[in-house]
Amino acid sequence: MNHRHLKNSAGFTLIEILIAMAISGMVMTGIYQAYVLQMRVNNTENQVVDMQQSVRVAMHFMEREIRLAGLDPSGLADSGVDVASADAITISMDITGGEADGIDNDGDGVPDVGEWYDRIPEQMTYALSNDANPQDGMNDALFGVNNNPCHLLRNGQRLASNIDALNFVYLGVDDTDPTCIENCLLVNPTSAQERRNIRSVQITVIARAGETIPGLSMPYTDVNTYYNQPIAGNIILPAQNDGFRRVRLISEVRSRNIGLL
């Protein structure tokens, strides 16, 4: 009886256990692979969303202030476009400073109370932190000259991060070409008169998104070449052939106050 009981006892053989372990291993591998894929997709989506939001906020600031460039209610602040290069712009406007100062800000012979301007222009400079341009007044060493990724700065303060390219193109009146009206391409408008001839500014910003450590996001290779807008249509960022995703945001802003006088 004892011999028969031991022989017929229920249980798993070694082969059955090995088969069960193999099946469990395959199931766990599938679950892990699905988890990693979902993590990469989620990380990629978050990176792209953050990149788009950051660059759109930066573009909003630039559009608004370039549109106000040259605002000069008294006509005595000499505001406008002060620096107009391909990779940096400095604009000025008289929009603050006269509140209850008791000064005749509008020149009518009566001291004003509550005036919103004071004949002293406020300047705003937009440039990248790694452009090593001494004319923009930026502390490039603070952010790392020629150290990508770089930051878009407004008066030296970080406005957006992970910016690969910032480009400005200037359109306006060409004193040597009366046929173009106000849409001529102004190449390198450095003189005061050339800057006064600016009527609109094309802005192109290229931002990047992605991790420097591989495996945390979906694999990708950026083989695109990035251009600024027509009428210039120049390459501002050649193909990088790296794993970063990029977005190009473009805008053309009319400077409403320049050329009115």
LUMLUM-81034 format. One record per residue (C-alpha): residue in one letter; x, y, z. Coordinates in steps of 0.2 Angstrom, whole numbers, padded with zeros to 4 digits, always signed. Example, Ala and Ser with C-alpha at 12.3 -4.5 7.8 and 13.67 -1.06 7.14 Angstrom:
! LUMLUM-81034
a+0062-0022+0039 s+0068-0005+0036 
//
This chain:
! LUMLUM-81034
m+0000+0000+0000 n+0014+0012+0004 h+0023+0008-0012 r+0007+0011-0022 h+0004+0028-0013 l+0021+0035-0017 k+0020+0030-0035 n+0003+0038-0038 s+0006+0054-0028 a+0002+0070-0038 g+0016+0083-0042 f+0026+0091-0056 t+0040+0083-0065 l+0057+0092-0068 i+0052+0094-0087 e+0035+0102-0082 i+0043+0114-0071 l+0056+0119-0084 i+0042+0122-0097 a+0032+0133-0085 m+0048+0143-0081 a+0051+0145-0100 i+0033+0151-0103 s+0034+0163-0088 g+0050+0170-0094 m+0043+0173-0112 v+0027+0182-0104 m+0038+0193-0093 t+0049+0197-0107 g+0034+0203-0117 i+0028+0213-0103 y+0045+0221-0100 q+0047+0225-0119 a+0029+0233-0119 y+0034+0243-0104 v+0050+0250-0111 l+0041+0254-0128 q+0028+0264-0119 m+0041+0273-0108 r+0050+0278-0124 v+0035+0284-0133 n+0029+0294-0117 n+0046+0302-0115 t+0047+0306-0133 e+0030+0314-0133 n+0034+0324-0117 q+0051+0330-0125 v+0042+0336-0141 v+0028+0345-0131 d+0040+0354-0120 m+0051+0359-0135 q+0036+0366-0144 q+0029+0375-0129 s+0046+0383-0125 v+0049+0389-0143 r+0031+0396-0145 v+0033+0406-0129 a+0050+0413-0135 m+0042+0417-0152 h+0028+0426-0144 f+0039+0438-0134 m+0050+0442-0149 e+0034+0445-0160 r+0026+0457-0147 e+0042+0467-0144 i+0048+0468-0162 r+0031+0474-0167 l+0032+0488-0154 a+0050+0493-0159 g+0051+0511-0163 l+0037+0516-0151 d+0041+0534-0147 p+0026+0545-0141 s+0037+0560-0138 g+0047+0559-0154 l+0062+0562-0143 a+0067+0544-0138 d+0076+0539-0154 s+0069+0522-0153 g+0069+0508-0166 v+0080+0494-0172 d+0097+0497-0164 v+0106+0481-0169 a+0101+0471-0184 s+0112+0456-0187 a+0107+0439-0194 d+0109+0431-0177 a+0104+0445-0165 i+0093+0459-0164 t+0092+0474-0152 i+0076+0485-0152 s+0070+0499-0142 m+0054+0508-0137 d+0048+0521-0125 i+0034+0512-0115 t+0038+0515-0097 g+0046+0527-0084 g+0035+0543-0085 e+0022+0538-0072 a+0018+0552-0060 d+0036+0560-0063 g+0030+0577-0064 i+0040+0580-0081 d+0033+0587-0097 n+0035+0571-0106 d+0024+0576-0121 g+0032+0593-0124 d+0016+0603-0122 g+0023+0614-0108 v+0013+0606-0094 p+0021+0594-0083 d+0012+0577-0084 v+0005+0566-0071 g+0003+0548-0075 e+0011+0548-0092 w+0017+0531-0097 y+0033+0536-0106 d+0048+0547-0102 r+0058+0550-0118 i+0071+0536-0112 p+0070+0521-0123 e+0070+0503-0116 q+0081+0491-0125 m+0078+0472-0128 t+0091+0461-0136 y+0088+0443-0142 a+0103+0432-0145 l+0109+0415-0142 s+0120+0411-0127 n+0134+0403-0137 d+0135+0416-0152 a+0151+0424-0144 n+0145+0441-0151 p+0153+0455-0141 q+0140+0467-0147 d+0125+0459-0140 g+0130+0463-0122 m+0128+0445-0117 n+0138+0436-0104 d+0142+0421-0116 a+0154+0414-0104 l+0141+0412-0091 f+0131+0400-0102 g+0145+0392-0111 v+0152+0399-0128 n+0150+0387-0142 n+0143+0374-0130 n+0127+0367-0138 p+0113+0365-0134 c+0112+0384-0131 h+0099+0396-0124 l+0089+0410-0132 l+0092+0425-0121 r+0082+0441-0118 n+0093+0454-0111 g+0104+0441-0104 q+0090+0431-0096 r+0086+0414-0102 l+0070+0414-0112 a+0071+0396-0120 s+0083+0382-0119 n+0089+0369-0132 i+0089+0381-0146 d+0100+0376-0161 a+0098+0391-0172 l+0091+0409-0171 n+0090+0419-0187 f+0083+0436-0192 v+0080+0443-0210 y+0076+0461-0212 l+0064+0468-0226 g+0061+0486-0229 v+0064+0501-0240 d+0080+0501-0251 d+0086+0519-0255 t+0094+0512-0271 d+0079+0503-0277 p+0063+0513-0278 t+0053+0498-0286 c+0053+0487-0271 i+0042+0499-0260 e+0044+0491-0242 n+0048+0473-0246 c+0066+0473-0251 l+0079+0461-0243 l+0090+0472-0233 v+0107+0463-0231 n+0117+0468-0216 p+0108+0484-0212 t+0121+0492-0200 s+0120+0511-0203 a+0107+0521-0194 q+0098+0525-0210 e+0097+0507-0215 r+0090+0502-0199 r+0077+0516-0200 n+0072+0508-0217 i+0067+0492-0209 r+0049+0488-0210 s+0047+0470-0205 v+0058+0456-0198 q+0057+0438-0202 i+0061+0427-0187 t+0067+0408-0188 v+0070+0398-0173 i+0075+0380-0173 a+0073+0370-0156 r+0079+0353-0152 a+0071+0339-0141 g+0079+0323-0135 e+0090+0314-0123 t+0109+0313-0124 i+0108+0296-0116 p+0102+0283-0129 g+0088+0272-0125 l+0076+0284-0116 s+0066+0289-0131 m+0061+0282-0147 p+0076+0280-0160 y+0077+0294-0173 t+0089+0302-0184 d+0087+0320-0190 v+0093+0321-0208 n+0084+0337-0212 t+0092+0353-0218 y+0084+0369-0211 y+0081+0385-0220 n+0075+0402-0215 q+0060+0410-0225 p+0059+0416-0242 i+0065+0429-0248 a+0082+0424-0241 g+0080+0405-0241 n+0097+0402-0233 i+0103+0386-0224 i+0104+0391-0206 l+0106+0373-0199 p+0113+0359-0210 a+0109+0341-0207 q+0115+0336-0190 n+0112+0317-0193 d+0110+0315-0174 g+0096+0308-0163 f+0087+0324-0158 r+0070+0329-0165 r+0069+0347-0170 v+0055+0360-0174 r+0057+0375-0185 l+0046+0390-0180 i+0045+0405-0192 s+0036+0421-0191 e+0036+0438-0200 v+0033+0453-0189 r+0028+0471-0196 s+0036+0484-0185 r+0021+0496-0184 n+0030+0511-0177 i+0046+0512-0189 g+0044+0523-0204 l+0030+0533-0197 l+0039+0549-0196 
//
